[in-house]
């Protein structure tokens, strides 16, 4: 059966874009910042704005060299222009995530046709993991976008039938994308695309491709973008190169030093859940990408490069001794392009059988949502999870309604309306889940307790953090705290500036007893211990994770 569609009208495209943009950006300010990442990546740019030093990243006033500076700069710029809010802290992730959807649309349209571009954008903008990470203040969406730009520019530069001038222009964009990837999260922005290129040329035997990379000018573009900050931060901080390149890259990948050890199969369920509601179309798209473009010397095979990108990056992070869920995000734009390519040519009845699996998944999520209360603990009470349950059920209901509508359309051979229906439902489901997570904010964020202690804050008054560091507290009280008997990820920075902390609780107690007025934050168990020891203090705020006191 012919599955070709007439092009979607410009009016309908604009309507879809407006609906998607509204749904994507409006909830950004709804949730409080959650620990630990959102607090960390909100605080570092806040300190840049406060200190005026945009070269040396600092967390809680302490040198922090784990990541490059691009997202810090972008967030600091947003703070400067619009003020310090939840939405400005998340703006870079949301903006790069939305631009990634538009990039996939443009790339798919140029490579596989207008319909494939539309389908790819709909898939990416509704994939559960992509939607969630596009609204959280972490670095992975930014690096995913720029790595996606690197890949897209390579595909557009090397595709058959383009002029030499167009190849040169897109390769310059490709090199720029790698430079911005490097500034986003370090060497993976260069190493992973480079490895994919090598594997592609070995599999396809397309050695002539290397002559079209414009290596000389490209390297200059890459260095012009990436090198200046790495040079200046190293000049100001000679300890930076070893820590950043050795400790944070090679030791992170090859050792368990960061304590993020998970089984080799960790990313299998992550991808399967994260790509929902497009699980079976994903497998179909991957299989057909492998079969559709056999190795042919001298002929560029974009589907093969996309497939190698997905498989290699998946295996790379699966092999690593350091695994976190967001690490796998860079494969999602490539997956969306392969799925979109397949959806643009799929018969309606085939799509019907591929989407029907979402019915039991949506129903299971709807029915099992109340079980979330079993995750309750002393730190995150079951009552908070109970408040989260209706949001999970609403998200599952969105999936269910979208699936039913998509099944009806696909059964009647109307593929495009089926994909649009399920994509909008998937986007809404992701946003409902994101907004619902705010039900856990009393435990996962210091926002509420920060409001309680603000009346007790005075300029210049000491504020100690005893045996802990609450990442989301400094952004909300707009000041740093003095660490006591706790280093965690700031250990290296404190080695460089040891006077910025108090190494032992006993030393702190002596200082505390001499202060006319000071504040301290600690865990509730530490507070209870101090009460038993009769340490002079007055409790001004307490929740399940934090207790804040002042001198009596």
SULCORZI-V883557 format. One line per field, one symbol per residue. psi: psi as a letter, one per 40 degrees, with the letter a starting at -180 (. if undefined). burial: 1 if it has 9 or more other ideal C-beta (glycine too) atoms within 8 Angstrom, else 0. Layout:
psi: ???
burial: ???
This chain:
psi: hheiiiihidddddddddddddddddedediihiidddddeddddddddddehedhhhhfehhhfdiaeddddddddddddeihiddddedddddddddddddddddddddeidddddddddddeehdddddeeehgieddddddddddddddddddeiieiidddddddddddddddddddedeaddeddddddddddddddefgddddeeefddddddddddddddddddddddgdeddddddddecddddeifdeffhiidededddddddehffddddddddddddddgihhhehhgddddddddddddddddddiehhidededeeddddddddddddeehidddddddeddedddddddddedeeddeeiaddgiddddddddddddddddddddddddddddddffgddddddddddddddddddddddeededddeieddddddedeehihehihihheihhdeddddefiiihihfhdbeeddddddgeeeihdidddddddddehdhiiiiiidddddddddefhhihheiiaedihhiii.
burial: 001000010000100100111011101100111110111111111111100000001111011110111111111101100001010111111101111111111111101100111111111111111111111111111111111111111111111001000111111111111111111111011101101110111011010010010100111011111100110111001011001111111011100000010000011001111111111111011101100000000001111111111101110111011110001111111111111111110111101101101110111011001001100100011101110110111111111111111111111011110111111111111111111111111111111111011000100010111111111111111000111111000101110100011100101110110010011111110110010000001011111101111110
